[in-house]
Amino acid sequence: MVMQACGVVVRLIGTIGLLLGRSEGGLSTESTPPPGFVVQISADTPIVGAPPQINITKLPGAGGSNNFGFLTTITNGHPHFRALPPFGGHPCGIRTKTSVTAEHAGCSIAVNGGPFNMGNGDCMGTGTACFGPCCLRLYGLSRLSAPLHIRVACRASMHPSVRARACAGLKNLYRCHGRVRMLPGVLVHGGKVLEGATAGGGTVFGKTTDGHWLLGDYNPSTSTLDVPEALSAFQWLVFNGTVTPTAGGEVAPRTAIGVDTKGRLVLLEVDGCEKCATGDQGLTLYGVAQLLLSHGVLNAINLDGGGSSSMVVNGSFINRPTCIDTWVPICERAVTTVVCV
């Protein structure tokens, strides 16, 4: 289905519409796209052969009285957008500072990307899957009553068909008794699927070859879209001009990515300190979403935050990163994926 929003064409594609009781390709009327939906937004008209036009706005007090925010609006960003693996790792399994990866890749501007395992550097998605008895309970079945094909599927260590609805709340998490697995993250770079080839990793941001930005539950193994660059992120912040997080929640440094009313790529980094007992600490997810919306961003997704938040211009970070979640020292955390323009 195609919508028109402030001159920007938006296509909403349902990949598991039947599971949700909607017809394939059905349009969600909810404030957040249901699991399995991918939103495509037309990018601003590319200028062939021209570099991106990057405008950085410094936002005093965005993360509290002593913390700045950095809002970057990029014209002609679509041809230059890249989802990078960490320098020295292919694709993950190693952590590298955003500035190092950005410098080696020749990025004019870069921010840290999606979630990762702090221990081994694995790229992680935000989708979850249950297995064993928990998986059966999602179907309202037991081992005795479940058909053979469901019993076989639930014995697998990963069961992607239920990931979008599995163990989403505390009640289900309790019922799973720890039998929950985060699905691998998605990383597509240079037209090659480097991570997540067999299962989607939850919410993803990327681009298509036909001039669209891609946001949503993208699964490389089932999608027919031609996506040369994409990476896993966290949850939606703004969907079709509506703030999706509820008010309240944890205050922390934040990094976000989105698309404005003109189809331009927007990157936001807000400084703060996630674990500091005193001082200004950043923004809640609700606060980030409100800030983006106030600057004309109609669709946005949350990237990794906290001590991972970093914005790099020409190889050097311009924000105040807190790699170990303390005010001192000012240091950049090693991460996995990086958003590069």
Legacy VTK file of the C-alpha trace (Angstrom):
# vtk DataFile Version 3.0
C-alpha trace
ASCII
DATASET POLYDATA
POINTS 341 float
0.000 0.000 0.000
1.221 3.494 -0.860
0.628 6.608 1.239
1.575 10.234 0.670
2.999 12.043 3.710
4.142 15.658 3.315
5.262 15.013 -0.259
7.194 11.841 0.642
5.962 8.536 -0.750
5.643 5.831 1.907
5.134 2.158 1.061
4.085 -0.223 3.820
4.679 -3.882 3.037
3.248 -6.656 5.207
5.437 -9.735 5.258
3.465 -11.751 7.801
0.049 -10.198 7.387
-1.838 -13.489 7.578
-0.266 -14.349 10.921
-1.537 -11.040 12.271
-5.017 -11.431 10.838
-4.384 -8.907 8.065
-4.196 -9.526 4.357
-0.782 -9.508 2.734
0.322 -5.924 2.182
-2.307 -4.599 4.577
-1.818 -1.132 6.047
-1.470 -0.877 9.798
-3.625 1.748 11.467
-1.610 1.461 14.684
0.866 4.085 15.874
3.653 1.509 15.539
4.016 -0.883 12.589
3.131 -4.407 13.677
5.888 -7.041 13.592
6.737 -8.227 10.117
6.069 -4.916 8.399
8.659 -2.995 6.417
8.234 0.681 5.584
9.839 2.128 2.459
10.181 5.902 2.210
11.258 7.687 -0.938
14.599 9.404 -0.486
15.236 12.950 -1.611
16.112 13.163 -5.309
19.716 12.005 -5.778
22.253 14.310 -7.369
24.257 12.010 -9.607
27.982 12.261 -9.037
27.628 14.859 -6.290
28.796 14.435 -2.684
26.324 14.469 0.213
25.421 17.831 1.692
25.823 17.485 5.456
24.364 20.008 7.863
25.113 19.567 11.585
23.075 21.522 14.114
24.400 21.726 17.654
21.581 21.535 20.185
22.620 23.074 23.537
21.028 21.406 26.547
19.491 18.552 24.546
20.720 16.019 27.094
20.448 18.326 30.087
21.888 21.741 30.844
25.500 20.663 30.283
25.020 18.192 27.438
24.740 18.882 23.746
22.867 17.124 21.009
24.039 16.950 17.401
21.348 16.808 14.713
22.670 15.996 11.250
20.521 16.436 8.152
21.974 14.961 4.977
20.843 15.911 1.481
21.787 13.426 -1.253
22.609 10.918 1.453
20.992 7.874 -0.159
23.757 7.165 -2.733
26.412 7.479 -0.016
24.744 5.635 2.884
26.642 2.555 4.079
26.117 0.043 6.884
29.644 -0.920 7.891
31.050 -3.904 9.759
33.756 -3.022 12.295
37.187 -2.352 10.837
39.237 -5.504 11.303
36.207 -7.773 11.603
34.175 -9.514 8.939
31.457 -9.056 9.666
31.332 -9.074 13.455
33.045 -10.886 16.295
35.276 -7.909 16.975
34.673 -4.431 18.405
36.252 -1.288 16.965
35.757 2.380 17.789
33.363 4.200 15.483
36.066 6.757 14.645
38.510 4.036 13.565
36.002 2.275 11.311
34.851 5.622 9.900
38.375 6.823 9.151
39.361 3.645 7.342
36.123 3.689 5.330
36.443 7.367 4.397
33.188 8.428 6.019
32.416 12.140 6.059
30.142 11.498 9.022
29.392 8.377 11.013
27.552 7.230 14.123
27.606 3.989 16.073
25.185 1.397 14.784
23.111 -1.382 16.286
23.195 -3.666 19.343
26.050 -6.085 19.950
27.428 -8.520 22.464
29.862 -6.667 24.728
31.749 -9.886 25.398
32.423 -11.354 21.970
31.393 -8.577 19.583
28.597 -10.527 17.911
26.068 -8.393 16.067
22.682 -8.758 17.730
19.148 -8.142 16.602
16.146 -7.128 18.639
13.989 -10.046 17.562
13.548 -12.910 20.004
12.778 -16.570 19.569
11.687 -19.192 22.051
12.132 -22.915 21.820
11.085 -26.067 23.592
8.040 -25.945 25.924
7.866 -22.157 25.735
7.491 -22.275 21.972
4.626 -24.743 22.306
2.874 -22.538 24.851
2.864 -19.665 22.360
0.585 -21.837 20.259
-1.496 -22.786 23.289
-0.345 -26.384 22.896
1.414 -29.051 24.903
3.792 -31.754 23.773
0.883 -34.193 23.653
-1.537 -31.972 21.734
0.873 -30.291 19.296
0.914 -31.496 15.676
4.177 -33.088 14.575
5.321 -30.170 12.390
5.020 -27.732 15.326
6.793 -30.112 17.706
9.658 -30.421 15.224
9.872 -26.658 14.714
9.846 -25.972 18.443
12.712 -28.374 19.021
14.959 -26.121 16.939
17.252 -23.794 18.865
15.914 -20.932 16.761
12.329 -20.648 15.616
12.070 -17.455 13.521
8.375 -17.850 12.672
7.412 -16.896 16.212
10.139 -14.364 16.900
7.979 -11.295 16.310
5.470 -12.248 18.955
7.500 -14.521 21.226
8.216 -13.520 24.800
7.598 -9.833 24.128
6.358 -9.028 27.629
7.363 -9.857 31.159
4.586 -12.409 31.460
5.855 -14.345 28.486
9.453 -13.983 29.598
8.508 -15.555 32.907
6.673 -18.359 31.163
9.743 -19.049 29.035
11.882 -19.642 32.127
14.964 -18.239 30.416
14.503 -20.249 27.227
14.746 -17.133 25.074
17.335 -16.371 22.441
18.103 -13.061 20.773
18.179 -13.585 17.025
21.340 -12.643 15.124
21.508 -9.089 13.880
21.137 -8.124 10.235
24.073 -6.550 8.421
24.020 -6.033 4.664
26.964 -4.207 3.124
27.942 -3.795 -0.496
24.995 -5.903 -1.554
26.158 -8.893 0.508
24.333 -10.282 3.532
27.097 -10.493 6.134
24.833 -11.277 9.102
21.259 -12.535 9.457
21.147 -14.543 6.243
18.751 -17.125 7.687
16.672 -15.086 10.131
15.682 -11.483 10.592
16.971 -9.617 13.586
14.045 -7.362 14.422
13.997 -3.676 13.515
16.354 -2.689 10.694
17.347 0.527 8.887
18.709 0.441 5.359
18.184 1.454 1.768
16.929 -0.136 -1.436
18.440 0.122 -4.899
15.344 1.881 -6.231
15.835 5.022 -4.154
13.987 4.249 -0.921
14.915 4.203 2.745
13.928 0.976 4.483
12.739 0.792 8.086
11.150 -2.145 9.876
11.227 -5.886 10.332
13.454 -6.816 7.396
14.460 -10.447 6.910
17.050 -11.042 4.147
16.079 -14.699 3.809
12.450 -14.012 2.884
12.402 -10.484 1.469
12.201 -9.850 -2.259
13.514 -6.302 -1.861
16.879 -5.392 -3.349
18.706 -4.024 -0.297
22.429 -3.219 -0.680
22.920 -1.693 2.802
21.106 -2.403 6.091
21.801 -2.953 9.777
19.881 -3.998 12.864
18.736 -1.283 15.250
16.513 -1.065 18.296
12.867 0.024 18.468
10.833 2.573 16.550
10.909 6.141 17.877
8.667 7.908 15.359
6.320 6.223 12.920
4.510 8.283 10.281
4.716 11.402 12.442
3.615 9.683 15.665
5.842 9.266 18.720
5.889 5.553 19.580
7.621 5.255 23.025
5.610 6.011 26.135
6.678 8.776 28.497
9.179 7.975 31.228
11.856 5.321 31.251
15.619 5.340 31.517
17.638 8.469 30.770
20.826 7.886 28.774
22.959 9.101 25.868
21.165 8.348 22.621
21.843 7.749 18.940
19.019 7.639 16.398
18.482 7.492 12.652
15.497 8.605 10.614
14.024 10.309 7.587
12.506 13.803 7.494
9.594 15.273 5.557
11.787 15.790 2.483
13.127 12.238 2.432
16.517 13.299 3.779
18.569 11.115 6.081
18.749 12.400 9.672
21.240 11.306 12.348
20.928 12.359 15.984
23.337 11.944 18.875
22.568 13.252 22.369
25.201 13.306 25.104
24.681 12.129 28.659
25.832 9.508 31.142
23.763 6.364 31.607
24.980 5.106 34.979
26.102 8.344 36.618
24.432 9.050 39.942
24.635 12.823 39.524
24.539 15.290 36.690
22.573 15.504 33.483
22.201 12.070 31.991
20.718 12.427 28.497
17.205 11.664 27.257
14.514 9.035 27.539
13.376 7.319 24.341
10.227 9.429 24.509
12.373 12.556 24.744
14.464 11.533 21.738
11.334 10.882 19.697
9.849 14.262 20.628
13.101 16.002 19.689
13.216 14.287 16.306
9.584 15.074 15.588
10.141 18.737 16.443
12.815 18.848 13.744
10.578 17.419 11.015
11.506 13.745 11.272
8.488 11.594 10.363
10.026 8.135 10.778
12.929 7.197 13.049
14.523 4.209 14.758
16.660 3.992 17.880
20.285 2.887 17.475
22.555 1.700 20.264
22.951 4.297 23.015
24.533 4.744 26.420
28.316 4.517 26.374
28.199 3.453 22.720
26.801 6.785 21.475
29.259 8.584 19.260
29.170 10.946 16.288
32.285 11.129 14.151
33.139 13.801 11.570
36.122 13.209 9.289
37.532 10.539 11.599
37.203 12.348 14.956
34.315 12.248 17.425
32.597 15.576 18.067
30.406 14.580 21.016
31.285 13.687 24.611
31.267 9.872 24.697
31.184 7.967 27.987
32.615 4.564 27.110
32.498 3.168 30.660
29.324 5.014 31.687
31.135 7.582 33.826
31.813 11.270 33.198
35.574 10.738 33.400
37.400 9.785 31.297
35.917 11.045 28.041
36.419 7.962 25.915
34.935 6.261 22.881
33.565 2.729 23.203
34.495 0.050 20.706
31.346 -1.120 18.879
30.472 -3.356 15.955
28.319 -1.863 13.186
28.600 1.756 12.043
26.343 4.044 10.017
28.503 5.858 7.449
27.921 8.578 4.883
LINES 1 342
341 0 1 2 3 4 5 6 7 8 9 10 11 12 13 14 15 16 17 18 19 20 21 22 23 24 25 26 27 28 29 30 31 32 33 34 35 36 37 38 39 40 41 42 43 44 45 46 47 48 49 50 51 52 53 54 55 56 57 58 59 60 61 62 63 64 65 66 67 68 69 70 71 72 73 74 75 76 77 78 79 80 81 82 83 84 85 86 87 88 89 90 91 92 93 94 95 96 97 98 99 100 101 102 103 104 105 106 107 108 109 110 111 112 113 114 115 116 117 118 119 120 121 122 123 124 125 126 127 128 129 130 131 132 133 134 135 136 137 138 139 140 141 142 143 144 145 146 147 148 149 150 151 152 153 154 155 156 157 158 159 160 161 162 163 164 165 166 167 168 169 170 171 172 173 174 175 176 177 178 179 180 181 182 183 184 185 186 187 188 189 190 191 192 193 194 195 196 197 198 199 200 201 202 203 204 205 206 207 208 209 210 211 212 213 214 215 216 217 218 219 220 221 222 223 224 225 226 227 228 229 230 231 232 233 234 235 236 237 238 239 240 241 242 243 244 245 246 247 248 249 250 251 252 253 254 255 256 257 258 259 260 261 262 263 264 265 266 267 268 269 270 271 272 273 274 275 276 277 278 279 280 281 282 283 284 285 286 287 288 289 290 291 292 293 294 295 296 297 298 299 300 301 302 303 304 305 306 307 308 309 310 311 312 313 314 315 316 317 318 319 320 321 322 323 324 325 326 327 328 329 330 331 332 333 334 335 336 337 338 339 340
